[in-house]
């Protein structure tokens, strides 16, 4: 007998009310014990007997504390891992930390007011912030019941070992001719002063103005419309649609840029929208992506008018002004010169820096020399690899497809920041040749080391300079399947662990983490990174938008955790349909807390009867019709829940468990069987009831275990004499081991329906359920009467009825006499 049962015999444990805080903390400590870890949670690299199941979990960004949106994927990952272990898999559940990048730097700059110009102190404070956040986030993870293989598979992207793997991956990709360094119009954030990839951008709805500006053409004017008059000094051409009759005669002519007295040509292009504004578009270098396309198509000159700090340059008297200041002065001067026809207030979308950052500033297009990975040639390979994956839900594949098909430029992997993995390259200042670091010298910081060669291998120049850039943070995190499967260390288990079985992530990072991971893993391992992609929706904050640390609309999962319990919160989160966005409400957690109390109370009631019970095969031979009926219902539940768990439809699994346990087992069977437990009419009848009670609670406890790990661990240790250290290393229920009696199932439905109707009539008549009724009359069909007569003895005892008579009738009616 286990210690818990001894304590219960001594009057300890099994209080009337379920104490979530006390019990959950106990089992969280228990799961960290070395013997329990080895039994239930350790991934065995040498195991050749059990199939491997590898989960690629998100390494959360360590810029703030864990929020409820992150608690969602944690609940999903932990539930899948616990379920797969019970199904006999050797499960690898890792956990990493995405430490480096803009969000952390902005926190250190803005919250701690430390300038990144003091590089040494700034890096030190970034690491200090990261360690603080990891400690806080890990504490919350523990409280949620999350139990990855911390001991073997915890990683941090800021660690030198991780640096080595990131840099090694870049060297290998470079050797295949897939990395280059080039000056190109790139997205630039003046606020963060760094290059950005397209995947880090998004549009923010803002109020603005359309300005109607006159360009002089001979003695007349050509009017353009723009939201950015501060860029007119960078104008290289005007462009109209070739079929626009208003301007066809002007194509090939020149106009004068207002205020700057420089002439530019008028071009024609099919991409112009004739119906917008005046139908005349200004091409600036650069205002948007379309400007880049037209500049390259027509070989237009490039004039830089916005610098890295968001100031206007090369624009005469407007130079050195901030963008907003220059805009105001230019509009004023245009108006005074009679060159501003009008302005109209509009709502428009502004391209901004939104991804994994609390910046949200508008971006600019600057010509900068950056490192790129050739991603455009891999579009078809990425699509093919993703098409081979199973997607949950299926329509999420279309989102990936839409993103890949929209890609126009290669991936900019360099960032002009401080806290990140150093780019492991030098370059020749004369010919731009890239000089890679040596593999055996990794990890390396090129600015602190001598280059591996003295002269450029291409032009023999000795002007070799180190890259001062760091990696885009997605360069770090896009190799997680390779990290956890031992790819970079040539581990023996790699061929078993890669591709990983499943990637769990949010819908918001399909275009970043999922896309970049697929791209990089194809380049390195030549295989897709995972077999399944589970894309969950977003938990919305109080403002109805995606929960994000950068927005400040996050809900801390610990807010009511001590009161509600992690198992209640996990149920509320897993009751959501995978892939859909949902506003979070604590009322849902309260409902699930009520279910756990029901489960606890039913187990507490059963304890006095089954605490010393030892299963015996002959007991299943003595079952009554209602015993066999509830077993048949249990078989359905096991089959439905198993199928739902296999397809990650946790809401279906949870709904089925709750419906069965609460409304069929507790409300119907348990009430019906009480008289047998209390009166003990015969040994066979009593033992059959005990057997059934034991079986239902045992199987339901195991079905619920992956979703509610704490309370099920407690109940399993209290009620059942299991030899295993943890229910989470035990076997999943198998319906094939149970015998289904379809005749008893049908009869049980009839008897239980009658019991429910009779109970309702007693209640409506104000008669206590425990008070005897001398006689009732049941009107129903002949076939139903025959079944009720067979079960009449149980009906009478359950409902305290002395006599039952029957009349044949098509509809079911009950009359009390």
Phi, psi and omega in degrees: 000136183283168185299322181300316181296322177298317179298321180294321178296333179271008176092008180258154178081179178046053174295167181294318179261138179286120181263092186298314185300311183296313184288319181293318178297322180299312184284332175297320175292319183298320182292347178271351181297138184305320182288325178289318176303312182296323182287316192247333193238351184278134172278122183267106183293335183265357183293122177248357184272319186258146177293146181272141174227115186247129181249122178268101184266151178294132168279106186296146179288135189265043181267352180194181181288162181293129178251176188294328176299323177285329176299333180295307181291330176299316179296320179296309183298315182294321179296315179299316181297314181295320179296313183294326176297318180292339177272004174096013180272151170271099193266133173251107176246099182270172169209125178244177180226122178272100195265328193258152176134183187300315184305317179292317179300319181293325176296315181294320179293313190272319183275322181259355176055046179247127183281141178282356175293330173273080194300316183297310179295322182296315177299318180300317181288328176297318178294319179299315178299314182301314181296322177297316182292320179299316179300314181292317182293321181293324177299317179293321178301316177302315183293338177275358181084012182288129183224077173281180177274073180303323189298324184248335192228044171256129182223155177230130184291347179274351182285150183297326177298321178290319174309314182302315182293320178296313181294322178297320179297322179291322178297319181292321177293321179298319180299335178271011176075026187251004176237135178218165179237127187204149171277127186203149175295116184238163173285131183227134177261108179296332180290315181268348179055055179207158173288156179226151171270163182300330183289347180268004187250161175195172183257136177246130180287124180220160173274142179204197181225147166264124180254129179261111189241138182266128171255131183286127174234103184057245181256005180241187181231149169247125187259130176246163176239134179211153172264354185230073180296340180293350181261006185295336177293339179266007181296131179246344179187160165254152183221138179231166178282137183298340181260006181279108184298334183295330189236003185304321183288345182270346182299129183096345177280174177240153174232161180259130178290125180297142179075340185243355172049044176237138182268142177224153183280163171255122182249168173236142182204141182296339184284353180285136175270107183296334187271353181265131178058232179266355183085002178246129184245140177266126176264114178246156177245090005219144177254329179201183181299324181295326176300320180296316181299313182291324179298317180288321182296319185254009178052047180282156176292161178242130175233120179279120179239356174234130180264184186294342183259006180081030177249152177280136178226165177053038184223037176061230185291348180271354181296149179074003174273149171295156185306312183295324179292316180297320180301314180298317182291321180294318178297318179297316181292322177297319180295316180295330180273001181073024184254002176250109183289313181189173171222145182234132178286135181221162165259124181219164182264127182251124179294123188223166179272100187243336191284121174051044182207154171254042180267292177064020181275150174299146181258160176242170176247115180238148174274111182224151175274121184222166173269138182233147166256133179290102182255331182303319180293346184260009184302313182293322178295319179297315180298317180298315180297318181289329178292334179280348179276154170272130183250134177234111352285163188299325186292348179293336177300325181296326178296318177297316181299315180299319181293311183299318180292341180271353184292127179246335185238159176289168185279120174279115185257354182262145179227144183263062181232190186251314190265093181186175178284123183296140173293123189274048183226153163249171177213156177272126182286344181272312186241001177069019176295135177272134179242111184280155172291164176274140184302320184285358177258359180286150356285155186218149171245100188307325181294339181258358185234158174283149177294156182291346177223158182268332182233151179295128180291347182263315184238001178069012177289148176261010178274074182253123184239148179280150171289133177261003183275161172244169183283144164308138185298336178288340173295321177296307191276350183279006177244017184302321178297328179284324178298308187286338181268003175079020183301313187284341179258005181055040181290147183297332185277359185304313183294339176273330188262353181230135358297151177293158184286320186210141171252126177251126180196170180274160180296333186288344182242028173297316185283350179249279188299314183291314181296310183296323178297314179298315180301309186290321180291326175296320180294324187264308186263350178065017178222157174299150186281337181208160181270332180227146174238116177258113184251107180269157177282188184255140170277120185275145180280181181301336180273003178083006179248169180307134179290126184210138177300324183293331180275341182074022181250026185278153173250127179282122182297342180279356186307315180233022187293321181297325182277313185276321182095147180295321181296325177292318179294317179300318178299316181298319181288319183281352175281354179279147178285127182301129177102346182259149176273144182217138169287138182271138176223133180292342179299326178294325178292321178299318179300316182287333173295322178296322177296317180297323177296322177297315179298318179296315182295319179295320179293321179296319177297316184289336187304316184296337183263328187249002185300328181250011185284135173241124186298144180220132183306326184291338182297326181288348179279342186264007188295143176277176178302316182290329174297312181292329177297312182290328176296320178298319178296322178297319179302315178300316181298313180301315182294316181293315181294319180298314179297318180295319179293324179295330181255015175061029176263072187296329180296324178290315180301312182294317180298319181292318179298311182297315180300314181295309187293315187284311192261334180262310182287304185288306187290331184250294187294313184299320177293325182286334187265350185302318182298328179290326180286322183279322186267334179050066184300323177205160180299318183294315181296318180294313182297322178297320178294317179296316179303312183294315178302314180298314183296314182298312182293321179298310184289321178294322177299318179289323178296325183276344189304314181297326183276318181241077190290332186283304184295326179288326175296318179297309182297319181298319179289327182283311191272327192242137183274068182273143178276349183279152181289331183211144176298336183280002170241010181271180183273148175284146179302144180235112183294338180294342180276353180253146182262126181262131177244099186292327178295316178292328178297315180294317178295321179297322177300317181294313182295315181294325177295319178295316179302317180297318182290320179294317179300319180295320179295319177298318180295316180296329180276359179076021180264122177305143183298333181275352181273141183287148173240132184293316184207144170230154177242129179248122174258122180194184182288156184300316183296325179288323179301318180300318180292318180295325177295323177296323182260015186300321181301315180292318180301315181298314183292320183295318187255004178058060180241133183275322183216142176232129173241162188229146171229140179283131180197153183290322181260152183274123177223148178235134178231130178269134178237000000 
